[in-house]
Amino acid sequence: MRPVDEHILETMRDEGNMTPDALENTFDVTVANYASNRLSELAKYGLVERLGTGLYRLTDDGRAFLDEELDASTLDPVDES
């Protein structure tokens, strides 16, 4: 987890389903595809879920992390098979 990841999750909790472009507009990011890369990493660990091309939503684990009920360091990558 990076410090920006918590901000991404908090934004998604407040705003709902989001695209990487919408997230990049909420905070200062000058690196192309940064939000997309972070969302992919968060999805890898089950904190967000990809709904379709470029659209993500917060999962129950993501909410539990924000509510300090889940330690992200204990998460293993999600099996997507």
C-alpha positions in Angstrom: 0.0 0.0 0.0 1.1 3.5 -0.8 -0.2 6.6 0.9 -2.2 7.6 -2.2 -4.0 4.2 -2.1 -5.9 5.2 1.0 -6.9 8.5 -0.7 -8.1 6.5 -3.7 -10.2 4.2 -1.5 -11.7 7.1 0.5 -12.6 8.9 -2.7 -14.3 5.8 -4.0 -16.2 5.4 -0.8 -17.4 9.0 -1.0 -18.1 9.2 -4.8 -19.0 5.6 -5.8 -17.7 3.7 -8.8 -14.9 5.6 -10.6 -12.6 5.4 -13.6 -8.9 6.1 -13.4 -9.4 9.4 -15.3 -12.0 10.6 -12.7 -9.6 9.7 -9.9 -6.7 11.5 -11.4 -8.8 14.6 -11.5 -9.3 14.4 -7.7 -5.7 14.7 -6.8 -2.5 16.1 -8.3 -1.0 13.4 -10.5 1.3 14.2 -13.4 2.3 10.6 -14.3 0.2 9.2 -17.1 -1.8 6.1 -16.0 -0.8 6.4 -12.4 -4.4 5.9 -11.1 -4.9 3.1 -13.5 -1.8 1.3 -12.1 -2.8 1.9 -8.5 -6.4 0.6 -9.2 -5.0 -2.5 -10.8 -2.8 -3.1 -7.8 -5.7 -2.5 -5.4 -7.8 -4.9 -7.4 -5.1 -7.5 -7.2 -5.5 -7.6 -3.5 -9.3 -7.4 -3.5 -9.8 -3.8 -2.2 -11.5 -2.7 -5.4 -13.2 -4.6 -8.1 -13.1 -4.1 -11.8 -16.6 -3.8 -13.2 -15.7 -3.4 -16.8 -13.3 -1.6 -19.0 -11.9 1.2 -16.9 -14.6 1.2 -14.2 -13.9 0.1 -10.6 -15.8 -0.1 -7.3 -14.9 -0.4 -3.7 -15.2 -3.9 -2.2 -16.3 -4.9 1.3 -12.6 -5.5 2.0 -11.8 -2.0 0.8 -14.5 -0.6 3.2 -13.2 -2.8 6.1 -9.7 -1.4 5.5 -11.0 2.2 5.6 -12.9 1.4 8.8 -9.6 0.0 10.3 -11.2 -3.5 10.5 -8.7 -5.0 8.0 -4.9 -4.8 7.9 -3.9 -4.6 4.2 -0.5 -6.1 5.0 -2.3 -9.5 5.7 -3.9 -9.6 2.2 -2.8 -12.1 -0.4 -3.3 -11.6 -4.2 -6.8 -12.5 -5.3 -7.1 -15.6 -7.5 -8.8 -14.3 -10.7 -9.2 -17.6 -12.4 
